[in-house]
Amino acid sequence: MTKPPKSTSENAPKGQTSQEARAERQAKALRDNLRRRKQQARGRDGASPPEDSDSLDSQSDPD
């Protein structure tokens, strides 16, 4: 079994507390997430919306 990482400032770079290191990691994760969401939105803007074939069938069938 591997040992879990220590939660003290030993893992953080010198001069940085564990809280600061966590805040920095969280900020990077949020930036990466925002960048990924923007790329997904750009991809959706260029694509045409998918047509719902079920709704088209129900409109043309007067049964």
C-alpha positions in Angstrom: 0.0 0.0 0.0 1.1 3.5 -0.7 1.2 6.2 1.9 -1.2 9.1 1.4 0.5 12.5 0.8 1.1 14.5 3.9 -1.2 17.4 4.4 1.5 19.6 6.0 3.5 22.3 4.2 6.3 19.8 3.5 4.8 19.1 0.1 4.5 22.8 -0.8 7.3 24.8 -2.3 9.5 26.8 0.1 7.8 29.9 1.5 4.3 28.6 0.6 1.8 27.2 3.1 -0.4 24.2 2.3 -3.4 26.6 2.2 -1.7 28.7 -0.4 -0.6 25.7 -2.4 -4.2 24.4 -2.4 -5.6 27.8 -3.5 -3.1 27.8 -6.3 -4.0 24.3 -7.5 -7.7 25.2 -7.2 -7.2 28.4 -9.3 -5.4 26.4 -11.9 -8.1 23.8 -12.1 -10.8 26.5 -12.4 -8.8 28.2 -15.3 -8.4 24.9 -17.1 -12.1 24.1 -16.6 -13.1 27.6 -18.0 -10.8 27.1 -21.0 -12.3 23.7 -21.7 -15.9 25.0 -21.4 -15.1 27.9 -23.8 -13.7 25.4 -26.4 -16.8 23.3 -26.1 -19.0 26.4 -26.6 -17.0 27.4 -29.7 -17.5 23.9 -31.1 -21.2 24.1 -30.5 -21.5 27.5 -32.1 -20.1 26.2 -35.4 -22.3 23.1 -35.5 -25.9 23.1 -36.6 -28.4 22.0 -33.9 -29.3 18.3 -34.2 -32.8 17.7 -35.6 -35.2 15.6 -33.5 -36.5 13.0 -35.9 -39.2 11.9 -33.4 -40.8 15.3 -33.3 -40.8 15.5 -37.2 -42.4 12.0 -37.4 -45.2 12.9 -35.0 -46.0 16.1 -36.9 -46.4 14.3 -40.3 -48.4 11.3 -39.0 -52.0 12.4 -38.3 -53.1 9.1 -36.7 
